[in-house]
Amino acid sequence: MNLGAPIPPRRRYTTDRILGAALHLVRTQGIDAVSARALARDLGCSTAPVFRCFDSMDALHEALLDRILELFVEATESARDADPLFSAGLGMVLFAAEEPRLYEALFLRPHAWTHKWGPVRKRLAARMSDHPRYAHLPAADRFGLVGRASILAHGLGVEVWFRRLPDPSAEVLRTLLHQLADPMVDAALAHGWTADIHSVRSVSSPSSPVDVVAQTDPGVAHVQ
């Protein structure tokens, strides 16, 4: 035995390191693969460091979703087009193409933190105020328009996520999104269809051009 041999340094298991391992698990195996045992295995430790950094697996999952949401916001705020609403939509669709498991974790699996979309939508609505296409709209209408456009962008995102498009390249997705979104946005602006439909309970007759009735649902009002 070499008593003079240096003692190897103890590994430090920080919150960031555990979240990094969790993010790697999501990217390679999906959100369902994230567990204390799986993280301990990948980190080469017991589960104790996981629960020293996080009070529970729910707390870890929330922090992980926050990290994924940060990456999503970076994708939607990258300057891909002069129109901030279209740019965000394209970023959303490309996120589904480039980070399919992260997109799935955020949008295609149930979780308790969907209320965090509200601040993200508000940030985009605020950026839209500087664009001539949307500058005349009140903040509430810009917020509502973001919600409507997100439904369309997610529809294309799900097609990409399911790999239903033969060519999901950035240029093809840009063209498709323009073809789908431009008429919707033009119609919404022309007819005043800008109410926040995520906080609406009743809808007008399909034969009527009148927009949905803006009756706030108290259960989701906190996202505004």
N, CA, C and O of each residue as an XYZ file, in Angstrom:
896
protein
N       0.844     -1.186      0.000
C       0.000      0.000      0.000
C       0.886      1.245      0.000
O       1.814      1.374      0.799
N       0.575      2.140     -0.906
C       1.336      3.382     -1.007
C       0.652      4.447     -0.155
O      -0.301      5.096     -0.587
N       1.166      4.611      1.079
C       0.534      5.552      1.994
C       0.746      6.999      1.564
O       0.050      7.902      2.030
N       1.707      7.211      0.679
C       1.965      8.576      0.237
C       1.168      8.990     -0.993
O       1.283     10.125     -1.455
N       0.352      8.064     -1.530
C      -0.414      8.381     -2.739
C      -1.453      9.459     -2.434
O      -2.100      9.423     -1.388
N      -1.611     10.418     -3.352
C      -2.596     11.482     -3.105
C      -4.017     10.930     -3.078
O      -4.346     10.009     -3.825
N      -4.843     11.488     -2.229
C      -6.249     11.085     -2.164
C      -7.007     11.801     -3.286
O      -6.959     13.027     -3.387
N      -7.703     11.033     -4.128
C      -8.435     11.684     -5.220
C      -9.502     12.633     -4.667
O     -10.120     12.352     -3.639
N      -9.710     13.741     -5.347
C     -10.704     14.700     -4.858
C     -12.114     14.120     -4.885
O     -12.453     13.335     -5.770
N     -12.921     14.505     -3.922
C     -14.301     14.046     -3.895
C     -15.091     14.717     -5.011
O     -14.929     15.906     -5.284
N     -15.932     13.940     -5.637
C     -16.785     14.497     -6.677
C     -17.820     15.419     -6.044
O     -18.376     15.124     -4.986
N     -18.065     16.529     -6.707
C     -19.083     17.467     -6.232
C     -20.303     17.353     -7.132
O     -20.219     17.518     -8.349
N     -21.418     17.075     -6.518
C     -22.663     16.921     -7.264
C     -23.523     18.151     -7.019
O     -24.245     18.240     -6.026
N     -23.428     19.093     -7.946
C     -24.153     20.350     -7.820
C     -25.512     20.245     -8.517
O     -25.786     19.307     -9.265
N     -26.338     21.238     -8.242
C     -27.641     21.307     -8.914
C     -27.466     21.343    -10.424
O     -28.170     20.641    -11.150
N     -26.527     22.161    -10.899
C     -26.312     22.260    -12.349
C     -25.854     20.935    -12.942
O     -26.270     20.558    -14.038
N     -24.998     20.236    -12.215
C     -24.508     18.968    -12.738
C     -25.638     17.936    -12.820
O     -25.725     17.185    -13.792
N     -26.483     17.899    -11.821
C     -27.598     16.959    -11.830
C     -28.597     17.319    -12.929
O     -29.113     16.442    -13.622
N     -28.865     18.616    -13.081
C     -29.764     19.038    -14.154
C     -29.174     18.736    -15.525
O     -29.899     18.364    -16.448
N     -27.866     18.893    -15.657
C     -27.217     18.547    -16.928
C     -27.381     17.080    -17.250
O     -27.647     16.718    -18.397
N     -27.223     16.222    -16.237
C     -27.413     14.785    -16.444
C     -28.868     14.485    -16.787
O     -29.146     13.630    -17.629
N     -29.798     15.188    -16.137
C     -31.218     14.973    -16.419
C     -31.557     15.411    -17.841
O     -32.319     14.738    -18.535
N     -30.997     16.531    -18.272
C     -31.247     17.017    -19.632
C     -30.701     16.027    -20.657
O     -31.327     15.787    -21.689
N     -29.538     15.458    -20.371
C     -28.968     14.450    -21.265
C     -29.886     13.229    -21.353
O     -30.075     12.667    -22.432
N     -30.451     12.826    -20.221
C     -31.384     11.696    -20.231
C     -32.608     12.001    -21.096
O     -33.057     11.152    -21.866
N     -33.140     13.207    -20.966
C     -34.307     13.565    -21.770
C     -33.958     13.522    -23.252
O     -34.717     12.982    -24.057
N     -32.816     14.087    -23.611
C     -32.433     14.140    -25.017
C     -32.204     12.750    -25.614
O     -32.471     12.530    -26.796
N     -31.715     11.826    -24.810
C     -31.361     10.506    -25.336
C     -32.444      9.462    -25.144
O     -32.567      8.537    -25.947
N     -33.243      9.606    -24.068
C     -34.224      8.568    -23.775
C     -35.642      9.079    -23.557
O     -36.586      8.288    -23.568
N     -35.812     10.377    -23.361
C     -37.140     10.925    -23.122
C     -37.362     11.254    -21.663
O     -36.635     10.783    -20.788
N     -38.377     12.071    -21.408
C     -38.647     12.577    -20.066
C     -38.984     11.451    -19.089
O     -38.695     11.566    -17.898
N     -39.589     10.369    -19.571
C     -39.969      9.272    -18.669
C     -38.758      8.545    -18.096
O     -38.877      7.826    -17.104
N     -37.609      8.727    -18.709
C     -36.403      8.036    -18.237
C     -35.770      8.732    -17.037
O     -34.880      8.170    -16.399
N     -36.211      9.936    -16.723
C     -35.589     10.703    -15.645
C     -36.108     10.206    -14.297
O     -37.280     10.378    -13.965
N     -35.227      9.598    -13.542
C     -35.531      9.142    -12.189
C     -34.285      9.325    -11.333
O     -33.190      9.530    -11.859
N     -34.448      9.253    -10.026
C     -33.298      9.398     -9.130
C     -32.283      8.289     -9.387
O     -31.078      8.537     -9.399
N     -32.769      7.065     -9.593
C     -31.846      5.946     -9.833
C     -31.104      6.105    -11.148
O     -29.907      5.829    -11.227
N     -31.811      6.552    -12.185
C     -31.153      6.734    -13.481
C     -30.089      7.825    -13.400
O     -29.009      7.684    -13.973
N     -30.389      8.902    -12.695
C     -29.406      9.974    -12.538
C     -28.209      9.496    -11.724
O     -27.065      9.797    -12.064
N     -28.471      8.749    -10.647
C     -27.377      8.226     -9.834
C     -26.489      7.310    -10.662
O     -25.264      7.358    -10.548
N     -27.098      6.482    -11.488
C     -26.323      5.575    -12.346
C     -25.434      6.358    -13.302
O     -24.251      6.050    -13.445
N     -25.995      7.365    -13.954
C     -25.222      8.128    -14.932
C     -24.153      8.993    -14.277
O     -23.104      9.241    -14.872
N     -24.410      9.447    -13.070
C     -23.450     10.293    -12.364
C     -22.422      9.482    -11.584
O     -21.410     10.025    -11.140
N     -22.677      8.185    -11.415
C     -21.759      7.342    -10.664
C     -21.810      7.597     -9.170
O     -20.777      7.652     -8.502
N     -23.020      7.753     -8.650
C     -23.175      8.024     -7.219
C     -24.440      7.344     -6.719
O     -25.123      6.654     -7.476
N     -24.747      7.536     -5.459
C     -26.018      7.072     -4.911
C     -27.090      8.112     -5.221
O     -26.806      9.134     -5.845
N     -28.301      7.855     -4.792
C     -29.368      8.838     -5.007
C     -29.297      9.994     -4.013
O     -30.006     10.989     -4.165
N     -28.439      9.865     -2.992
C     -28.381     10.898     -1.945
C     -28.075     12.289     -2.492
O     -28.740     13.242     -2.086
N     -27.086     12.460     -3.407
C     -26.822     13.819     -3.916
C     -28.026     14.426     -4.642
O     -28.228     15.639     -4.607
N     -28.819     13.581     -5.296
C     -30.000     14.087     -5.999
C     -30.944     14.748     -5.007
O     -31.451     15.843     -5.252
N     -31.176     14.079     -3.891
C     -32.136     14.599     -2.917
C     -31.514     15.619     -1.963
O     -32.229     16.266     -1.198
N     -30.198     15.765     -2.003
C     -29.591     16.895     -1.301
C     -29.819     18.191     -2.086
O     -29.975     19.266     -1.507
N     -29.834     18.064     -3.386
C     -30.018     19.250     -4.242
C     -31.489     19.583     -4.494
O     -31.836     20.738     -4.740
N     -32.345     18.568     -4.433
C     -33.765     18.767     -4.722
C     -34.595     18.106     -3.629
O     -34.312     16.980     -3.222
N     -35.608     18.803     -3.160
C     -36.432     18.278     -2.079
C     -37.223     17.048     -2.493
O     -37.544     16.198     -1.662
N     -37.537     16.957     -3.780
C     -38.353     15.853     -4.282
C     -38.120     15.708     -5.770
O     -37.483     16.559     -6.391
N     -38.637     14.627     -6.348
C     -38.533     14.459     -7.799
C     -39.395     15.484     -8.518
O     -39.068     15.891     -9.632
N     -40.501     15.909     -7.891
C     -41.310     16.972     -8.498
C     -40.495     18.257     -8.624
O     -40.555     18.945     -9.642
N     -39.734     18.569     -7.577
C     -38.898     19.771     -7.626
C     -37.839     19.649     -8.714
O     -37.553     20.618     -9.417
N     -37.263     18.471     -8.851
C     -36.271     18.253     -9.903
C     -36.918     18.385    -11.280
O     -36.361     19.022    -12.174
N     -38.093     17.784    -11.449
C     -38.773     17.854    -12.746
C     -39.148     19.288    -13.094
O     -39.065     19.681    -14.258
N     -39.558     20.073    -12.108
C     -39.881     21.466    -12.396
C     -38.631     22.234    -12.830
O     -38.672     23.002    -13.791
N     -37.525     22.024    -12.120
C     -36.275     22.689    -12.499
C     -35.825     22.246    -13.888
O     -35.305     23.050    -14.661
N     -36.025     20.971    -14.201
C     -35.670     20.454    -15.516
C     -36.545     21.084    -16.596
O     -36.040     21.473    -17.649
N     -37.845     21.188    -16.348
C     -38.733     21.826    -17.319
C     -38.369     23.300    -17.493
O     -38.466     23.838    -18.596
N     -37.951     23.950    -16.408
C     -37.500     25.336    -16.525
C     -36.277     25.436    -17.436
O     -36.176     26.352    -18.252
N     -35.360     24.498    -17.292
C     -34.156     24.488    -18.135
C     -34.532     24.264    -19.604
O     -33.996     24.924    -20.494
N     -35.448     23.339    -19.848
C     -35.889     23.081    -21.221
C     -36.622     24.295    -21.775
O     -36.456     24.648    -22.943
N     -37.434     24.933    -20.933
C     -38.156     26.126    -21.376
C     -37.180     27.242    -21.749
O     -37.424     27.977    -22.706
N     -36.087     27.376    -21.013
C     -35.066     28.372    -21.359
C     -34.516     28.111    -22.759
O     -34.337     29.042    -23.544
N     -34.250     26.844    -23.068
C     -33.739     26.496    -24.398
C     -34.779     26.785    -25.469
O     -34.444     27.246    -26.560
N     -36.044     26.512    -25.157
C     -37.124     26.793    -26.094
C     -37.226     28.295    -26.362
O     -37.368     28.717    -27.509
N     -37.154     29.092    -25.308
C     -37.240     30.552    -25.459
C     -36.071     31.065    -26.296
O     -36.253     31.939    -27.143
N     -34.881     30.533    -26.065
C     -33.731     30.922    -26.894
C     -34.018     30.649    -28.368
O     -33.689     31.463    -29.231
N     -34.633     29.503    -28.650
C     -34.941     29.151    -30.042
C     -35.969     30.107    -30.636
O     -35.854     30.498    -31.798
N     -36.973     30.485    -29.849
C     -38.025     31.344    -30.387
C     -37.611     32.805    -30.447
O     -38.223     33.589    -31.172
N     -36.584     33.182    -29.701
C     -36.145     34.575    -29.712
C     -34.944     34.816    -30.628
O     -34.452     35.940    -30.724
N     -34.477     33.775    -31.291
C     -33.425     33.967    -32.286
C     -34.002     34.739    -33.469
O     -35.124     34.470    -33.898
N     -33.262     35.671    -33.984
C     -33.755     36.521    -35.072
C     -33.735     35.740    -36.377
O     -32.714     35.683    -37.063
N     -34.868     35.142    -36.714
C     -34.977     34.344    -37.946
C     -35.785     35.061    -39.016
O     -35.776     34.664    -40.181
N     -36.490     36.127    -38.614
C     -37.344     36.855    -39.552
C     -37.590     38.244    -38.980
O     -37.541     38.438    -37.765
N     -37.852     39.204    -39.851
C     -38.101     40.567    -39.392
C     -39.400     40.663    -38.596
O     -39.534     41.522    -37.726
N     -40.354     39.785    -38.892
C     -41.630     39.747    -38.173
C     -41.431     38.917    -36.911
O     -41.186     37.715    -37.012
N     -41.529     39.517    -35.724
C     -41.230     38.766    -34.493
C     -42.188     37.610    -34.237
O     -41.785     36.598    -33.663
N     -43.448     37.738    -34.650
C     -44.400     36.648    -34.441
C     -44.048     35.462    -35.321
O     -44.054     34.319    -34.864
N     -43.741     35.734    -36.590
C     -43.346     34.657    -37.487
C     -42.012     34.056    -37.063
O     -41.830     32.839    -37.113
N     -41.087     34.902    -36.648
C     -39.775     34.423    -36.211
C     -39.916     33.450    -35.042
O     -39.259     32.409    -35.013
N     -40.778     33.792    -34.076
C     -40.987     32.911    -32.932
C     -41.635     31.599    -33.364
O     -41.272     30.533    -32.868
N     -42.600     31.676    -34.294
C     -43.240     30.462    -34.780
C     -42.265     29.545    -35.481
O     -42.305     28.328    -35.300
N     -41.386     30.128    -36.283
C     -40.389     29.320    -36.968
C     -39.426     28.697    -35.965
O     -39.042     27.536    -36.107
N     -39.032     29.474    -34.943
C     -38.171     28.919    -33.901
C     -38.835     27.754    -33.194
O     -38.175     26.771    -32.859
N     -40.140     27.857    -32.965
C     -40.885     26.790    -32.306
C     -40.873     25.513    -33.148
O     -40.645     24.420    -32.629
N     -41.120     25.661    -34.440
C     -41.165     24.496    -35.329
C     -39.772     23.871    -35.461
O     -39.634     22.648    -35.455
N     -38.758     24.701    -35.579
C     -37.391     24.181    -35.678
C     -36.967     23.510    -34.369
O     -36.189     22.556    -34.390
N     -37.463     23.991    -33.247
C     -37.183     23.341    -31.963
C     -37.750     21.921    -31.975
O     -37.108     20.992    -31.483
N     -38.944     21.751    -32.532
C     -39.532     20.411    -32.646
C     -38.686     19.518    -33.541
O     -38.577     18.315    -33.301
N     -38.083     20.108    -34.581
C     -37.263     19.332    -35.503
C     -35.907     18.981    -34.915
O     -35.414     17.869    -35.101
N     -35.300     19.933    -34.201
C     -33.924     19.766    -33.726
C     -33.832     19.164    -32.326
O     -32.836     18.530    -31.976
N     -34.875     19.369    -31.534
C     -34.886     18.856    -30.149
C     -36.207     18.131    -29.888
O     -36.984     18.551    -29.030
N     -36.469     17.040    -30.626
C     -37.791     16.411    -30.531
C     -38.161     15.921    -29.136
O     -39.320     16.022    -28.736
N     -37.199     15.394    -28.395
C     -37.535     14.899    -27.058
C     -37.777     16.046    -26.074
O     -38.581     15.913    -25.152
N     -37.089     17.163    -26.266
C     -37.345     18.319    -25.414
C     -38.704     18.930    -25.750
O     -39.440     19.347    -24.856
N     -39.031     18.981    -27.026
C     -40.350     19.467    -27.449
C     -41.445     18.586    -26.864
O     -42.462     19.083    -26.380
N     -41.231     17.286    -26.912
C     -42.205     16.352    -26.345
C     -42.393     16.592    -24.849
O     -43.523     16.614    -24.360
N     -41.293     16.771    -24.124
C     -41.371     16.969    -22.678
C     -42.147     18.236    -22.337
O     -42.912     18.254    -21.372
N     -41.955     19.295    -23.120
C     -42.623     20.558    -22.839
C     -44.094     20.555    -23.219
O     -44.940     21.043    -22.469
N     -44.395     19.998    -24.397
C     -45.714     20.233    -24.982
C     -46.572     18.988    -25.197
O     -47.785     19.110    -25.373
N     -45.985     17.810    -25.187
C     -46.758     16.620    -25.525
C     -46.926     15.667    -24.353
O     -47.472     14.574    -24.507
N     -46.461     16.076    -23.190
C     -46.647     15.295    -21.967
C     -47.323     16.164    -20.919
O     -46.964     17.333    -20.771
N     -48.297     15.623    -20.185
C     -48.949     16.437    -19.148
C     -47.995     16.743    -18.002
O     -47.227     15.882    -17.572
N     -48.050     17.971    -17.515
C     -47.282     18.347    -16.329
C     -47.965     19.538    -15.668
O     -48.904     20.115    -16.218
N     -47.490     19.893    -14.499
C     -48.175     20.892    -13.669
C     -47.711     22.316    -13.899
O     -48.084     23.210    -13.140
N     -46.903     22.555    -14.929
C     -46.272     23.872    -15.041
C     -46.607     24.585    -16.341
O     -45.826     25.410    -16.815
N     -47.768     24.273    -16.927
C     -48.155     24.940    -18.175
C     -48.414     26.429    -17.971
O     -48.403     27.192    -18.937
N     -48.649     26.859    -16.717
C     -48.867     28.288    -16.471
C     -47.625     29.122    -16.805
O     -47.707     30.347    -16.901
N     -46.486     28.466    -16.980
C     -45.262     29.210    -17.284
C     -45.211     29.676    -18.743
O     -44.319     30.436    -19.122
N     -46.180     29.215    -19.569
C     -46.213     29.710    -20.957
C     -46.623     31.176    -20.979
O     -46.210     31.919    -21.869
N     -47.434     31.601    -20.008
C     -47.945     32.967    -20.024
C     -46.862     34.033    -20.103
O     -46.928     34.893    -20.982
N     -45.862     34.012    -19.218
C     -44.787     35.010    -19.324
C     -44.029     34.950    -20.640
O     -43.573     35.980    -21.138
N     -43.888     33.757    -21.211
C     -43.203     33.631    -22.502
C     -44.015     34.333    -23.585
O     -43.459     35.055    -24.413
N     -45.325     34.122    -23.580
C     -46.190     34.791    -24.546
C     -46.157     36.305    -24.353
O     -46.182     37.059    -25.325
N     -46.102     36.747    -23.099
C     -46.053     38.187    -22.828
C     -44.789     38.822    -23.397
O     -44.830     39.925    -23.941
N     -43.676     38.123    -23.269
C     -42.422     38.657    -23.798
C     -42.497     38.835    -25.309
O     -42.039     39.844    -25.845
N     -43.077     37.850    -25.992
C     -43.214     37.961    -27.440
C     -44.178     39.090    -27.794
O     -43.913     39.870    -28.708
N     -45.291     39.176    -27.075
C     -46.255     40.244    -27.349
C     -45.614     41.620    -27.177
O     -45.918     42.545    -27.930
N     -44.737     41.756    -26.196
C     -44.048     43.034    -25.985
C     -43.116     43.352    -27.144
O     -43.037     44.501    -27.578
N     -42.410     42.344    -27.651
C     -41.507     42.588    -28.788
C     -42.277     42.986    -30.032
O     -41.772     43.747    -30.858
N     -43.487     42.482    -30.175
C     -44.304     42.792    -31.346
C     -44.717     44.250    -31.410
O     -45.075     44.741    -32.481
N     -44.674     44.953    -30.282
C     -45.127     46.349    -30.257
C     -44.254     47.255    -31.115
O     -44.687     48.345    -31.487
N     -43.037     46.831    -31.437
C     -42.133     47.638    -32.254
C     -42.266     47.353    -33.743
O     -41.619     48.010    -34.558
N     -43.099     46.378    -34.109
C     -43.244     46.020    -35.521
C     -44.477     46.723    -36.092
O     -45.535     46.713    -35.463
N     -44.357     47.333    -37.280
C     -45.489     48.100    -37.826
C     -46.753     47.272    -38.048
O     -47.854     47.822    -38.067
N     -46.611     45.981    -38.213
C     -47.792     45.146    -38.444
C     -48.666     45.041    -37.190
O     -49.876     44.839    -37.287
N     -48.045     45.180    -36.010
C     -48.763     44.948    -34.755
C     -48.745     46.161    -33.813
O     -49.361     46.117    -32.748
N     -48.056     47.232    -34.186
C     -47.868     48.366    -33.273
C     -49.184     49.004    -32.855
O     -49.272     49.582    -31.772
N     -50.211     48.907    -33.702
C     -51.494     49.553    -33.386
C     -52.323     48.745    -32.400
O     -53.321     49.248    -31.884
N     -51.939     47.522    -32.132
C     -52.740     46.644    -31.278
C     -52.471     46.923    -29.799
O     -51.325     47.161    -29.416
N     -53.511     46.897    -28.968
C     -53.280     46.943    -27.519
C     -52.524     45.697    -27.068
O     -52.517     44.680    -27.762
N     -51.896     45.783    -25.913
C     -51.101     44.663    -25.405
C     -51.929     43.387    -25.290
O     -51.433     42.305    -25.602
N     -53.186     43.495    -24.848
C     -54.031     42.308    -24.684
C     -54.292     41.633    -26.032
O     -54.350     40.406    -26.107
N     -54.451     42.430    -27.100
C     -54.697     41.850    -28.417
C     -53.444     41.181    -28.970
O     -53.524     40.132    -29.610
N     -52.292     41.787    -28.722
C     -51.055     41.140    -29.159
C     -50.868     39.808    -28.420
O     -50.468     38.808    -29.015
N     -51.163     39.814    -27.130
C     -51.074     38.592    -26.326
C     -52.013     37.521    -26.885
O     -51.624     36.361    -27.024
N     -53.242     37.910    -27.204
C     -54.191     36.959    -27.771
C     -53.752     36.430    -29.119
O     -53.928     35.248    -29.414
N     -53.176     37.307    -29.948
C     -52.710     36.884    -31.266
C     -51.557     35.889    -31.150
O     -51.463     34.955    -31.946
N     -50.683     36.081    -30.169
C     -49.601     35.125    -29.937
C     -50.181     33.747    -29.621
O     -49.703     32.736    -30.135
N     -51.209     33.710    -28.778
C     -51.823     32.433    -28.438
C     -52.425     31.741    -29.641
O     -52.278     30.529    -29.793
N     -53.096     32.482    -30.493
C     -53.699     31.900    -31.692
C     -52.627     31.389    -32.655
O     -52.734     30.290    -33.199
N     -51.602     32.200    -32.851
C     -50.534     31.784    -33.758
C     -49.808     30.550    -33.227
O     -49.342     29.718    -34.005
N     -49.713     30.433    -31.900
C     -49.014     29.274    -31.331
C     -49.757     27.980    -31.631
O     -49.133     26.931    -31.785
N     -51.095     28.044    -31.716
C     -51.867     26.842    -32.048
C     -51.483     26.357    -33.442
O     -51.279     25.164    -33.664
N     -51.388     27.297    -34.372
C     -51.009     26.937    -35.738
C     -49.574     26.411    -35.788
O     -49.304     25.392    -36.425
N     -48.660     27.107    -35.117
C     -47.256     26.683    -35.146
C     -47.085     25.315    -34.499
O     -46.299     24.495    -34.973
N     -47.818     25.067    -33.415
C     -47.725     23.749    -32.782
C     -48.283     22.656    -33.680
O     -47.796     21.526    -33.660
N     -49.301     22.985    -34.467
C     -49.817     21.992    -35.418
C     -48.726     21.544    -36.379
O     -48.565     20.351    -36.637
N     -47.979     22.507    -36.907
C     -46.865     22.161    -37.796
C     -45.750     21.483    -37.003
O     -45.105     20.558    -37.498
N     -45.524     21.945    -35.768
C     -44.500     21.321    -34.933
C     -44.782     19.856    -34.664
O     -43.862     19.038    -34.666
N     -46.040     19.516    -34.433
C     -46.393     18.115    -34.183
C     -46.182     17.278    -35.439
O     -45.729     16.137    -35.355
N     -46.507     17.838    -36.601
C     -46.229     17.123    -37.858
C     -44.738     16.822    -37.978
O     -44.344     15.726    -38.378
N     -43.920     17.805    -37.627
C     -42.466     17.608    -37.667
C     -42.051     16.568    -36.635
O     -41.246     15.685    -36.931
N     -42.595     16.667    -35.427
C     -42.233     15.743    -34.340
C     -42.567     14.301    -34.707
O     -41.818     13.384    -34.370
N     -43.694     14.098    -35.400
C     -44.093     12.755    -35.830
C     -43.344     12.301    -37.082
O     -43.527     11.173    -37.541
N     -42.507     13.170    -37.631
C     -41.735     12.877    -38.843
C     -42.645     12.577    -40.039
O     -42.385     11.676    -40.836
N     -43.700     13.352    -40.132
C     -44.646     13.144    -41.237
C     -44.253     13.920    -42.490
O     -44.771     13.652    -43.574
N     -43.336     14.886    -42.346
C     -42.931     15.675    -43.503
C     -41.706     15.048    -44.149
O     -40.728     14.762    -43.458
N     -41.737     14.829    -45.457
C     -40.582     14.203    -46.111
C     -39.333     15.080    -46.082
O     -38.214     14.567    -46.110
N     -39.518     16.402    -46.025
C     -38.367     17.313    -46.004
C     -38.595     18.384    -44.938
O     -39.183     19.426    -45.225
N     -38.135     18.134    -43.709
C     -38.327     19.116    -42.641
C     -37.170     20.111    -42.530
O     -36.813     20.541    -41.433
N     -36.592     20.471    -43.672
C     -35.478     21.430    -43.636
C     -35.983     22.802    -43.239
O     -37.179     23.082    -43.320
N     -35.068     23.656    -42.810
C     -35.440     24.984    -42.336
C     -36.152     25.787    -43.424
O     -37.123     26.487    -43.135
N     -35.686     25.696    -44.663
C     -36.308     26.479    -45.736
C     -37.702     25.979    -46.055
O     -38.604     26.779    -46.308
N     -37.894     24.657    -46.046
C     -39.230     24.103    -46.287
C     -40.176     24.519    -45.168
O     -41.316     24.901    -45.431
N     -39.717     24.449    -43.929
C     -40.562     24.831    -42.799
C     -40.890     26.312    -42.831
O     -42.007     26.710    -42.502
N     -39.924     27.129    -43.224
C     -40.174     28.567    -43.355
C     -41.275     28.821    -44.380
O     -42.193     29.601    -44.127
N     -41.186     28.167    -45.535
C     -42.182     28.359    -46.588
C     -43.556     27.887    -46.130
O     -44.551     28.586    -46.324
N     -43.614     26.704    -45.523
C     -44.887     26.171    -45.041
C     -45.512     27.097    -44.002
O     -46.713     27.365    -44.037
N     -44.695     27.575    -43.090
C     -45.239     28.421    -42.032
C     -45.783     29.721    -42.600
O     -46.828     30.199    -42.158
N     -45.084     30.303    -43.579
C     -45.604     31.508    -44.214
C     -46.935     31.217    -44.902
O     -47.880     31.996    -44.775
N     -47.017     30.112    -45.625
C     -48.246     29.779    -46.339
C     -49.419     29.561    -45.397
O     -50.559     29.881    -45.734
N     -49.143     29.015    -44.215
C     -50.205     28.734    -43.259
C     -50.514     29.923    -42.359
O     -51.678     30.228    -42.098
N     -49.475     30.587    -41.890
C     -49.663     31.622    -40.864
C     -50.060     32.976    -41.434
O     -50.862     33.683    -40.823
N     -49.523     33.357    -42.585
C     -49.810     34.694    -43.109
C     -51.313     34.930    -43.316
O     -51.820     35.975    -42.909
N     -52.044     33.983    -43.941
C     -53.491     34.218    -44.086
C     -54.217     34.288    -42.742
O     -55.154     35.071    -42.583
N     -53.790     33.478    -41.780
C     -54.435     33.497    -40.466
C     -54.223     34.831    -39.767
O     -55.164     35.404    -39.219
N     -52.985     35.328    -39.783
C     -52.695     36.592    -39.127
C     -53.399     37.740    -39.849
O     -53.947     38.635    -39.206
N     -53.385     37.716    -41.182
C     -54.065     38.772    -41.937
C     -55.550     38.809    -41.595
O     -56.114     39.884    -41.388
N     -56.186     37.640    -41.534
C     -57.610     37.579    -41.214
C     -57.873     38.062    -39.786
O     -58.832     38.793    -39.540
N     -57.028     37.656    -38.858
C     -57.197     38.079    -37.466
C     -57.098     39.595    -37.339
O     -57.877     40.214    -36.614
N     -56.144     40.187    -38.042
C     -55.973     41.641    -37.977
C     -57.123     42.368    -38.687
O     -57.576     43.419    -38.233
N     -57.584     41.803    -39.791
C     -58.650     42.455    -40.554
C     -59.979     42.419    -39.813
O     -60.745     43.381    -39.868
N     -60.255     41.330    -39.126
C     -61.560     41.148    -38.485
C     -61.537     41.368    -36.976
O     -62.576     41.288    -36.321
N     -60.368     41.643    -36.426
C     -60.295     41.838    -34.986
C     -60.380     40.562    -34.186
O     -60.839     40.568    -33.044
N     -59.940     39.463    -34.781
C     -59.985     38.177    -34.076
C     -58.713     38.029    -33.233
O     -57.802     37.282    -33.590
N     -58.671     38.732    -32.145
C     -57.453     38.759    -31.335
C     -57.702     38.472    -29.853
O     -56.803     38.643    -29.030
N     -58.923     38.035    -29.509
C     -59.185     37.707    -28.104
C     -58.317     36.519    -27.693
O     -57.976     35.667    -28.514
N     -57.973     36.480    -26.432
C     -57.152     35.380    -25.914
C     -58.011     34.131    -25.777
O     -58.727     33.978    -24.787
N     -57.948     33.247    -26.748
C     -58.822     32.076    -26.743
C     -58.424     31.053    -25.688
O     -59.193     30.131    -25.418
N     -57.252     31.186    -25.084
C     -56.888     30.280    -24.008
C     -57.594     30.648    -22.706
O     -57.532     29.897    -21.733
N     -58.263     31.799    -22.685
C     -59.029     32.204    -21.508
C     -60.495     32.430    -21.861
O     -61.168     33.255    -21.243
N     -60.991     31.688    -22.866
C     -62.354     31.860    -23.361
C     -63.128     30.566    -23.188
O     -62.590     29.483    -23.416
N     -64.384     30.670    -22.788
C     -65.199     29.475    -22.584
C     -66.242     29.264    -23.675
O     -66.504     28.120    -24.046
N     -66.839     30.316    -24.195
C     -67.910     30.144    -25.182
C     -67.455     30.661    -26.538
O     -66.648     31.587    -26.618
N     -67.973     30.065    -27.596
C     -67.566     30.379    -28.959
C     -68.794     30.770    -29.763
O     -69.868     30.200    -29.570
N     -68.649     31.735    -30.661
C     -69.763     32.154    -31.497
C     -70.085     31.097    -32.531
O     -69.342     30.129    -32.693
N     -71.176     31.279    -33.220
C     -71.603     30.337    -34.249
C     -70.557     30.242    -35.344
O     -69.990     31.261    -35.737
N     -70.281     29.024    -35.856
C     -69.285     28.878    -36.927
C     -69.648     29.665    -38.174
O     -68.770     30.027    -38.957
N     -70.949     29.937    -38.366
C     -71.360     30.667    -39.565
C     -71.180     32.178    -39.422
O     -71.352     32.927    -40.384
N     -70.834     32.613    -38.216
C     -70.689     34.040    -37.958
C     -69.227     34.452    -37.978
O     -68.377     33.729    -37.457
N     -68.911     35.619    -38.579
C     -67.520     36.091    -38.561
C     -67.120     36.705    -37.228
O     -65.966     37.094    -37.045
N     -68.072     36.797    -36.288
C     -67.767     37.394    -35.000
C     -66.767     36.528    -34.252
O     -66.818     35.299    -34.320
N     -65.867     37.175    -33.546
C     -64.837     36.439    -32.817
C     -65.440     35.738    -31.617
O     -66.581     35.994    -31.230
N     -64.635     34.834    -31.028
C     -65.062     34.153    -29.818
C     -65.345     35.177    -28.727
O     -64.754     36.256    -28.703
N     -66.255     34.825    -27.826
C     -66.627     35.731    -26.748
C     -65.568     35.686    -25.667
O     -65.246     34.614    -25.155
N     -65.029     36.824    -25.320
C     -63.915     36.878    -24.374
C     -64.411     36.818    -22.943
O     -64.472     37.839    -22.258
N     -64.764     35.633    -22.492
C     -65.141     35.409    -21.103
C     -63.974     34.727    -20.407
O     -63.623     33.591    -20.723
N     -63.392     35.421    -19.474
C     -62.183     34.896    -18.823
C     -62.498     33.699    -17.961
O     -63.440     33.711    -17.168
N     -61.703     32.675    -18.127
C     -61.782     31.474    -17.296
C     -60.884     31.694    -16.075
O     -59.666     31.788    -16.232
N     -61.452     31.780    -14.856
C     -60.620     32.046    -13.684
C     -59.512     31.031    -13.500
O     -58.484     31.337    -12.896
N     -59.705     29.827    -14.013
C     -58.703     28.789    -13.828
C     -57.423     29.045    -14.584
O     -56.377     28.502    -14.227
N     -57.482     29.868    -15.632
C     -56.264     30.138    -16.400
C     -55.930     31.620    -16.421
O     -55.004     32.030    -17.120
N     -56.659     32.423    -15.675
C     -56.447     33.864    -15.728
C     -55.062     34.259    -15.260
O     -54.571     35.326    -15.628
N     -54.422     33.430    -14.463
C     -53.127     33.796    -13.909
C     -52.015     33.812    -14.938
O     -50.920     34.285    -14.638
N     -52.260     33.302    -16.159
C     -51.200     33.322    -17.157
C     -51.098     34.681    -17.835
O     -50.136     34.934    -18.560
N     -52.059     35.546    -17.616
C     -52.059     36.801    -18.369
C     -51.161     37.837    -17.719
O     -51.043     38.954    -18.223
